[in-house]
């Protein structure tokens, strides 16, 4: 079973795997570099100022 290029759907070429050509590989790279693709992350809320002040007063090492 042959894999297909994720950009155009043509059969992939071992030289450019998983793509079918340098062109499709470059299209994919351009999408990553422009921010069109992104890896989702879990953003944490920033601690409030009271918690930061309490941490500064705590003599125990963190």
PyMOL commands that set and color helices and strands:
alter all, ss='L'
color gray80, all
select helices_A, chain A and resi 14-16+22-34+49-57
alter helices_A, ss='H'
color red, helices_A
deselect
rebuild
show_as cartoon
